[in-house]
C-alpha cells in the first residue's frame, strides 16, 4: 500500500475509489496522568503523551489501510490526520484519505 499526502503518485494513473478512514481514542492510565501533570509544573516534553499520540496515529493509519485493502486499493492519496481532546488525558485521532487503484500497474 502506497500512502501519500498528495493527490497524485508520479508515473501512476489512478482510479479513485472512495474516502477511507481509521480512528482510535487513546488514554493514559491515572498514574501516568499524574506524573505528566507534575511535568507541566516544570516544563518540558510530555513523553508519555507523545508516545500515546504516536501509537494512536499508527493505529488509525493501520485501520485506514485495512479499509482501503478491503476495497482492493493499491494506494491512499491525500492523507490527512486530525485529533481532538475527548477528556483530560485522552484524545481521538483520525486518519483519512482517498483510496485508489492503479490503472496500469
DSSP file (Angstrom, degrees, kcal/mol; ACC not computed):
  #  RESIDUE AA STRUCTURE BP1 BP2  ACC     N-H-->O    O-->H-N    N-H-->O    O-->H-N    TCO  KAPPA ALPHA  PHI   PSI    X-CA   Y-CA   Z-CA
    1    1 A X              0   0    0      0, 0.0     2,-0.5     0, 0.0    74,-0.2   0.000 360.0 360.0 360.0 125.4    0.0    0.0    0.0
    2    2 A X  E     -a   75   0A   0     72,-1.8    74,-2.8     2,-0.0     2,-0.5  -0.834 360.0-164.7 -95.3 131.2    1.4    3.4   -1.0
    3    3 A X  E     +a   76   0A   0     -2,-0.5     2,-0.3    72,-0.2    74,-0.2  -0.971  16.3 161.5-119.3 124.4    0.5    6.3    1.3
    4    4 A X        -     0   0    0     72,-2.3    75,-2.1    -2,-0.5     5,-0.0  -0.968  40.5-142.4-139.3 155.7    0.9    9.9    0.1
    5    5 A X  S    S+     0   0    0     -2,-0.3     2,-0.2    73,-0.3    72,-0.1   0.249  81.2  84.8-100.9  13.2   -0.4   13.3    1.2
    6    6 A X  S    S-     0   0    0      2,-0.3    72,-2.6    72,-0.0    73,-0.2  -0.606  85.9-120.0-101.6 169.7   -0.6   14.5   -2.4
    7    7 A X  S    S+     0   0    0     -2,-0.2     2,-0.3    70,-0.2    70,-0.1   0.254  92.7  41.8 -95.2  14.8   -3.5   13.9   -4.8
    8    8 A X        -     0   0    0      5,-0.0     2,-0.4     2,-0.0    -2,-0.3  -0.950  66.2-140.0-148.1 165.7   -1.2   12.0   -7.3
    9    9 A X    >   -     0   0    0      3,-0.5     3,-1.9    -2,-0.3    68,-0.0  -0.992  40.2-106.7-129.9 123.8    1.6    9.4   -7.5
   10   10 A X  T 3  S+     0   0    0     -2,-0.4     3,-0.1     1,-0.3    -2,-0.0  -0.172  99.7   5.3 -53.0 136.4    4.3   10.1  -10.0
   11   11 A X  T 3  S+     0   0    0      1,-0.2     2,-0.4     0, 0.0    -1,-0.3   0.648 108.1 108.8  64.2  19.0    4.1    7.8  -13.1
   12   12 A X    <   -     0   0    0     -3,-1.9     2,-0.5    91,-0.0    -3,-0.5  -0.988  58.8-147.8-127.4 135.5    0.9    6.2  -11.9
   13   13 A X        -     0   0    0     -2,-0.4    90,-3.2    91,-0.3    91,-0.5  -0.887  27.5-150.9 -97.1 128.8   -2.6    6.6  -13.4
   14   14 A X  E     -B  102   0A   0     -2,-0.5     2,-0.6    88,-0.2    88,-0.2  -0.808  20.2-155.4-111.3 141.2   -5.2    6.3  -10.6
   15   15 A X  E     -B  101   0A   0     86,-3.0    86,-2.5    -2,-0.4     2,-0.3  -0.966  30.3-135.0-103.8 116.4   -8.8    5.1  -10.5
   16   16 A X  E     +B  100   0A   0     -2,-0.6    84,-0.2    84,-0.2    83,-0.1  -0.555  27.7 176.2 -75.8 131.7  -10.3    6.9   -7.5
   17   17 A X  E     -     0   0A   0     82,-3.1     2,-0.3    -2,-0.3    83,-0.2   0.863  43.9 -64.8 -98.8 -74.7  -12.4    4.6   -5.3
   18   18 A X  E     -B   99   0A   0     81,-0.5    81,-2.9    50,-0.0    -1,-0.3  -0.976  55.0 -65.4-168.7 171.8  -13.7    6.3   -2.1
   19   19 A X  E     -B   98   0A   0     -2,-0.3     2,-0.3    79,-0.2    79,-0.2  -0.522  47.6-170.1 -69.5 136.3  -12.9    8.0    1.1
   20   20 A X  E     +B   97   0A   0     77,-2.7    77,-2.1    -2,-0.2     2,-0.3  -0.952   7.0 175.4-126.6 151.8  -11.3    5.7    3.7
   21   21 A X  E     -B   96   0A   0     -2,-0.3     2,-0.3    75,-0.2    75,-0.2  -0.980  16.8-166.4-151.3 161.2  -10.6    6.4    7.4
   22   22 A X  E     +B   95   0A   0     73,-2.3    73,-2.9    -2,-0.3     2,-0.3  -0.984  15.8 176.7-146.7 144.9   -9.4    4.9   10.6
   23   23 A X  E     -B   94   0A   0     -2,-0.3     2,-0.3    71,-0.2    71,-0.2  -0.959   9.5-179.0-147.0 164.6   -9.7    6.3   14.1
   24   24 A X  E     -B   93   0A   0     69,-1.8    69,-2.5    -2,-0.3     2,-0.5  -0.976  20.7-139.4-157.0 155.3   -8.9    5.5   17.7
   25   25 A X  E     -B   92   0A   0     -2,-0.3     2,-0.3    67,-0.2    67,-0.2  -0.993  28.5-174.5-119.6 123.9   -9.4    7.0   21.1
   26   26 A X  E     +B   91   0A   0     65,-2.5    65,-2.1    -2,-0.5     2,-0.3  -0.858   7.8 178.6-119.6 150.5   -6.4    6.6   23.4
   27   27 A X  E     -B   90   0A   0     -2,-0.3     2,-0.3    63,-0.2    63,-0.2  -0.984  23.6-125.6-145.5 157.7   -5.8    7.5   27.1
   28   28 A X        -     0   0    0     61,-1.4    21,-0.0    -2,-0.3    20,-0.0  -0.691  37.9 -98.9 -97.4 155.9   -3.1    7.1   29.6
   29   29 A X     >  -     0   0    0     -2,-0.3     4,-2.4     1,-0.1     3,-0.2  -0.289  37.5-103.6 -71.9 163.6   -3.6    5.4   32.9
   30   30 A X  H  > S+     0   0    0      1,-0.2     4,-2.2     2,-0.2     5,-0.2   0.833 119.4  55.8 -59.3 -36.5   -4.1    7.6   36.0
   31   31 A X  H  > S+     0   0    0      1,-0.2     4,-2.1     2,-0.2    -1,-0.2   0.931 110.8  43.5 -62.1 -46.2   -0.6    7.1   37.3
   32   32 A X  H  > S+     0   0    0     -3,-0.2     4,-2.6     1,-0.2     5,-0.2   0.878 110.9  56.4 -65.1 -37.8    0.9    8.4   34.1
   33   33 A X  H  X S+     0   0    0     -4,-2.4     4,-1.8     1,-0.2    -2,-0.2   0.905 108.0  47.5 -62.0 -41.4   -1.6   11.2   34.0
   34   34 A X  H  X S+     0   0    0     -4,-2.2     4,-1.9     2,-0.2    -1,-0.2   0.933 112.7  47.8 -65.9 -46.1   -0.5   12.3   37.5
   35   35 A X  H  X S+     0   0    0     -4,-2.1     4,-1.5     1,-0.2    -2,-0.2   0.883 112.4  49.2 -64.9 -36.7    3.2   12.2   36.6
   36   36 A X  H  X S+     0   0    0     -4,-2.6     4,-1.1     2,-0.2    -1,-0.2   0.834 106.8  57.2 -69.9 -31.0    2.6   14.1   33.4
   37   37 A X  H  < S+     0   0    0     -4,-1.8     4,-0.5    -5,-0.2     3,-0.4   0.898 105.9  49.3 -63.4 -40.9    0.6   16.7   35.4
   38   38 A X  H >X S+     0   0    0     -4,-1.9     3,-1.4     1,-0.2     4,-0.7   0.869 103.9  61.0 -64.4 -35.5    3.7   17.3   37.6
   39   39 A X  H >X S+     0   0    0     -4,-1.5     4,-2.0     1,-0.3     3,-0.6   0.823  94.2  63.0 -61.3 -31.9    5.8   17.7   34.5
   40   40 A X  H 3< S+     0   0    0     -4,-1.1    -1,-0.3    -3,-0.4    -2,-0.2   0.747  95.1  61.8 -67.5 -20.6    3.7   20.6   33.4
   41   41 A X  H <4 S+     0   0    0     -3,-1.4    -1,-0.2    -4,-0.5    -2,-0.2   0.844 116.7  27.8 -71.2 -33.8    4.8   22.5   36.5
   42   42 A X  H << S-     0   0    0     -4,-0.7    -2,-0.2    -3,-0.6    -1,-0.2   0.582 109.5-128.5-104.9 -12.9    8.5   22.4   35.5
   43   43 A X     <  +     0   0    0     -4,-2.0     2,-0.2    -5,-0.2    -1,-0.2  -0.101  51.6 110.7  88.9 169.8    8.0   22.3   31.7
   44   44 A X  S    S-     0   0    0     -4,-0.1     2,-0.2     2,-0.1    -1,-0.1  -0.507  70.6 -33.2 114.2 177.3    9.5   20.0   29.1
   45   45 A X        -     0   0    0     -2,-0.2     2,-1.4     1,-0.1     3,-0.2  -0.481  45.9-137.7 -74.2 136.6    8.2   17.3   26.7
   46   46 A X     >  +     0   0    0     -2,-0.2     4,-2.4     1,-0.2     3,-0.5  -0.705  27.7 179.5 -91.3  83.4    5.4   15.1   27.9
   47   47 A X  H  > S+     0   0    0     -2,-1.4     4,-2.9     1,-0.2     5,-0.2   0.824  73.9  56.9 -62.9 -34.9    6.9   11.9   26.6
   48   48 A X  H  > S+     0   0    0      1,-0.2     4,-1.9     2,-0.2    -1,-0.2   0.910 112.4  42.3 -63.5 -40.2    4.1    9.7   27.8
   49   49 A X  H  > S+     0   0    0     -3,-0.5     4,-2.6     2,-0.2    -2,-0.2   0.864 112.2  54.4 -73.4 -35.6    1.5   11.7   25.9
   50   50 A X  H  X S+     0   0    0     -4,-2.4     4,-2.3     2,-0.2    -2,-0.2   0.937 110.7  46.1 -60.5 -46.1    3.9   11.9   22.9
   51   51 A X  H  X S+     0   0    0     -4,-2.9     4,-2.5     1,-0.2    -2,-0.2   0.899 110.9  53.5 -61.7 -41.2    4.1    8.1   22.9
   52   52 A X  H  X S+     0   0    0     -4,-1.9     4,-2.3    -5,-0.2    -2,-0.2   0.919 110.6  45.9 -60.8 -44.2    0.3    7.9   23.3
   53   53 A X  H  X S+     0   0    0     -4,-2.6     4,-2.6     2,-0.2    -1,-0.2   0.875 111.2  52.0 -70.0 -37.0   -0.3   10.1   20.2
   54   54 A X  H  X S+     0   0    0     -4,-2.3     4,-2.2     2,-0.2    -2,-0.2   0.924 111.8  47.0 -62.6 -43.6    2.3    8.2   18.1
   55   55 A X  H  X S+     0   0    0     -4,-2.5     4,-2.3     2,-0.2    -2,-0.2   0.901 112.1  50.8 -62.5 -41.1    0.6    4.9   19.0
   56   56 A X  H  X S+     0   0    0     -4,-2.3     4,-2.6     2,-0.2    -2,-0.2   0.914 110.1  48.6 -65.3 -43.3   -2.8    6.4   18.2
   57   57 A X  H  X S+     0   0    0     -4,-2.6     4,-2.4     1,-0.2    -1,-0.2   0.908 111.7  50.3 -62.6 -41.3   -1.6    7.8   14.8
   58   58 A X  H  X S+     0   0    0     -4,-2.2     4,-2.3     2,-0.2    -2,-0.2   0.915 112.9  45.6 -63.2 -43.0   -0.1    4.4   13.9
   59   59 A X  H  X S+     0   0    0     -4,-2.3     4,-2.4     2,-0.2    -2,-0.2   0.909 112.8  49.7 -68.1 -42.2   -3.3    2.5   14.9
   60   60 A X  H  X S+     0   0    0     -4,-2.6     4,-2.1     2,-0.2    35,-0.2   0.902 111.7  49.8 -62.4 -40.7   -5.5    5.0   13.0
   61   61 A X  H  X S+     0   0    0     -4,-2.4     4,-2.6    -5,-0.2    -2,-0.2   0.916 110.0  50.5 -64.0 -43.7   -3.3    4.6    9.9
   62   62 A X  H  X S+     0   0    0     -4,-2.3     4,-2.6     1,-0.2    -2,-0.2   0.920 110.7  48.8 -60.8 -44.1   -3.4    0.8   10.1
   63   63 A X  H  X S+     0   0    0     -4,-2.4     4,-1.9     2,-0.2    -1,-0.2   0.881 110.9  50.5 -65.0 -37.4   -7.2    0.9   10.3
   64   64 A X  H  X S+     0   0    0     -4,-2.1     4,-2.1     2,-0.2    -2,-0.2   0.925 111.9  47.8 -64.3 -44.1   -7.4    3.3    7.3
   65   65 A X  H  X S+     0   0    0     -4,-2.6     4,-2.9     1,-0.2    -2,-0.2   0.891 108.6  54.3 -63.9 -40.1   -5.1    0.9    5.3
   66   66 A X  H  X S+     0   0    0     -4,-2.6     4,-1.8     1,-0.2    -1,-0.2   0.908 108.8  48.8 -59.4 -42.1   -7.2   -2.1    6.3
   67   67 A X  H  X S+     0   0    0     -4,-1.9     4,-0.7     2,-0.2    -1,-0.2   0.908 113.0  47.5 -64.9 -41.4  -10.3   -0.4    5.0
   68   68 A X  H ><>S+     0   0    0     -4,-2.1     5,-2.3     1,-0.2     3,-0.9   0.907 109.9  52.2 -66.9 -41.9   -8.6    0.5    1.7
   69   69 A X  H ><5S+     0   0    0     -4,-2.9     3,-1.4     1,-0.3    -1,-0.2   0.861 102.8  58.9 -63.0 -35.4   -7.2   -3.0    1.3
   70   70 A X  H 3<5S+     0   0    0     -4,-1.8    -1,-0.3     1,-0.3    -2,-0.2   0.759 105.8  50.5 -64.4 -23.1  -10.7   -4.4    1.7
   71   71 A X  T <<5S-     0   0    0     -3,-0.9    -1,-0.3    -4,-0.7    -2,-0.2   0.481 121.1-109.9 -89.7  -4.6  -11.7   -2.3   -1.3
   72   72 A X  T < 5 +     0   0    0     -3,-1.4    -3,-0.2    -4,-0.3    -2,-0.1   0.692  60.8 164.4  83.2  19.6   -8.8   -3.6   -3.4
   73   73 A X      < -     0   0    0     -5,-2.3    28,-0.3     1,-0.1    -1,-0.2  -0.351  33.6-162.9 -72.4 150.2   -6.9   -0.3   -3.3
   74   74 A X  S    S+     0   0    0     26,-2.4   -72,-1.8     1,-0.2     2,-0.3   0.590  74.3   7.4-100.3 -19.4   -3.3   -0.1   -4.2
   75   75 A X  E     -aC   2 100A   0     25,-2.1    25,-2.6   -74,-0.2     2,-0.4  -0.970  57.4-135.6-155.3 163.7   -2.7    3.3   -2.6
   76   76 A X  E     -aC   3  99A   0    -74,-2.8   -72,-2.3    -2,-0.3     3,-0.3  -0.990  28.4-169.6-127.4 123.1   -4.3    6.0   -0.4
   77   77 A X  E     + C   0  98A   0     21,-2.7    21,-3.0    -2,-0.4   -70,-0.2  -0.687  61.2  27.7-108.7 162.9   -3.8    9.6   -1.6
   78   78 A X  E    S-     0   0A   0    -72,-2.6   -73,-0.3    -2,-0.2    -1,-0.2   0.864  78.4-172.4  59.6  40.0   -4.4   12.9    0.0
   79   79 A X  E     +     0   0A   0    -75,-2.1     2,-0.3    -3,-0.3    18,-0.2  -0.410   6.6 177.3 -69.9 137.7   -3.9   11.5    3.5
   80   80 A X  E     - C   0  96A   0     16,-2.8    16,-2.5    -2,-0.1     2,-0.4  -0.947  16.1-150.3-135.9 156.5   -4.7   13.8    6.4
   81   81 A X  E     + C   0  95A   0     -2,-0.3     2,-0.3    14,-0.2    14,-0.2  -0.957  13.5 178.6-125.9 147.0   -4.7   13.5   10.2
   82   82 A X  E     - C   0  94A   0     12,-2.2    12,-2.8    -2,-0.4     2,-0.3  -0.984   3.6-171.9-142.7 152.2   -6.8   15.2   12.8
   83   83 A X  E     - C   0  93A   0     -2,-0.3     2,-0.3    10,-0.2    10,-0.2  -0.983   3.4-177.5-142.8 155.6   -7.0   14.9   16.6
   84   84 A X  E     - C   0  92A   0      8,-2.0     8,-3.0    -2,-0.3     2,-0.3  -0.990  32.1-109.0-151.3 147.2   -9.3   16.2   19.3
   85   85 A X  E     - C   0  91A   0     -2,-0.3     6,-0.2     6,-0.2     3,-0.1  -0.597  26.3-178.0 -76.0 134.4   -9.3   16.0   23.1
   86   86 A X  E     -     0   0A   0      4,-1.5     2,-0.3     1,-0.5    -1,-0.2   0.816  67.7 -30.2 -97.5 -44.8  -12.1   13.8   24.4
   87   87 A X  E >  S- C   0  90A   0      3,-0.8     3,-2.3     0, 0.0    -1,-0.5  -0.923  95.7 -46.2-159.5 175.9  -11.5   14.3   28.1
   88   88 A X  T 3  S+     0   0    0     -2,-0.3     3,-0.1     1,-0.3   -55,-0.1  -0.317 127.8   6.3 -54.4 121.6   -8.5   15.0   30.3
   89   89 A X  T 3  S+     0   0    0      1,-0.2   -61,-1.4   -62,-0.1     2,-0.3   0.543 114.8  88.4  84.0   6.7   -5.7   12.6   29.3
   90   90 A X  E <   -BC  27  87A   0     -3,-2.3    -4,-1.5   -63,-0.2    -3,-0.8  -0.978  47.9-178.6-138.0 153.9   -7.4   11.2   26.2
   91   91 A X  E     -BC  26  85A   0    -65,-2.1   -65,-2.5    -2,-0.3     2,-0.4  -0.996  22.3-132.2-148.9 149.7   -7.6   12.1   22.6
   92   92 A X  E     -BC  25  84A   0     -8,-3.0    -8,-2.0    -2,-0.3     2,-0.4  -0.869  21.4-167.4 -99.6 137.7   -9.2   10.9   19.4
   93   93 A X  E     -BC  24  83A   0    -69,-2.5   -69,-1.8    -2,-0.4     2,-0.4  -0.993   3.3-172.2-123.8 133.2   -7.0   10.6   16.3
   94   94 A X  E     -BC  23  82A   0    -12,-2.8   -12,-2.2    -2,-0.4     2,-0.4  -0.988   7.1-165.5-126.2 136.9   -8.5   10.1   12.8
   95   95 A X  E     +BC  22  81A   0    -73,-2.9   -73,-2.3    -2,-0.4     2,-0.3  -0.967  18.9 170.1-115.0 134.7   -6.6    9.3    9.6
   96   96 A X  E     +BC  21  80A   0    -16,-2.5   -16,-2.8    -2,-0.4     2,-0.3  -0.991   7.2 138.1-146.6 154.4   -8.4    9.8    6.3
   97   97 A X  E     -B   20   0A   0    -77,-2.1   -77,-2.7    -2,-0.3     2,-0.6  -0.936  51.1 -73.5-171.0-171.4   -7.6    9.8    2.6
   98   98 A X  E     -BC  19  77A   0    -21,-3.0   -21,-2.7    -2,-0.3   -79,-0.2  -0.918  38.4-137.7-110.4 118.7   -8.8    8.7   -0.8
   99   99 A X  E     +BC  18  76A   0    -81,-2.9   -82,-3.1    -2,-0.6   -81,-0.5  -0.505  30.0 179.6 -72.5 140.6   -8.4    5.0   -1.7
  100  100 A X  E     -BC  16  75A   0    -25,-2.6   -26,-2.4   -84,-0.2   -25,-2.1  -0.986  22.3-144.5-144.2 152.2   -7.2    4.5   -5.3
  101  101 A X  E     -B   15   0A   0    -86,-2.5   -86,-3.0    -2,-0.3     2,-0.4  -0.869  29.0-113.8-111.0 149.4   -6.3    1.7   -7.7
  102  102 A X  E     -B   14   0A   0     -2,-0.3     3,-0.3   -88,-0.2   -88,-0.2  -0.702  19.2-159.5 -79.8 130.5   -3.5    1.8  -10.2
  103  103 A X  S    S+     0   0    0    -90,-3.2     2,-0.6    -2,-0.4    -1,-0.2   0.933  87.9  27.6 -75.5 -47.0   -5.0    1.7  -13.7
  104  104 A X              0   0    0    -91,-0.5    -1,-0.3     1,-0.1   -91,-0.3  -0.895 360.0 360.0-116.4  99.9   -1.7    0.5  -15.4
  105  105 A X              0   0    0     -2,-0.6    -1,-0.1    -3,-0.3    -2,-0.0   0.510 360.0 360.0 -72.0 360.0    0.3   -1.5  -12.8
